[in-house]
C-alpha cells in the first residue's frame, strides 16, 4: 500500500533509519570483513547502524584567527 501524496513529508526522511535492507547489511558486512563468499543471504548477523553526526562549524575558528591576526597587526603599528 502506498502513502498518499498529502501525507508525505517534503525532502523524505530527515533522520537516520534504524533498519537496513538486506543489500545494505551485506555491503556493510563486506566492508567489515565479516562476509564470506558463498554465504547464505538469509539469517544475516546483526549490523550496527552508523549514525551521521553533523560536523561543527569551523568558520568561527577561521574568522577568530583572522581577527586575532588583524588585532596583532594593529598593535604592532
C-alpha positions, 0 to 999 in steps of 0.5 A: 500500500502506498502513502498518499501524496498529502501525507508525505513529508517534503525532502523524505526522511530527515533522520537516520533509519534504524533498519537496513535492507538486506543489500545494505547489511551485506555491503556493510558486512563486506566492508567489515570483513565479516562476509564470506563468499558463498554465504547464505543471504538469509539469517544475516548477523546483526549490523550496527547502524552508523549514525551521521553526526553533523560536523561543527562549524569551523568558520568561527575558528577561521574568522577568530584567527583572522581577527586575532591576526588583524588585532596583532597587526594593529598593535604592532603599528 
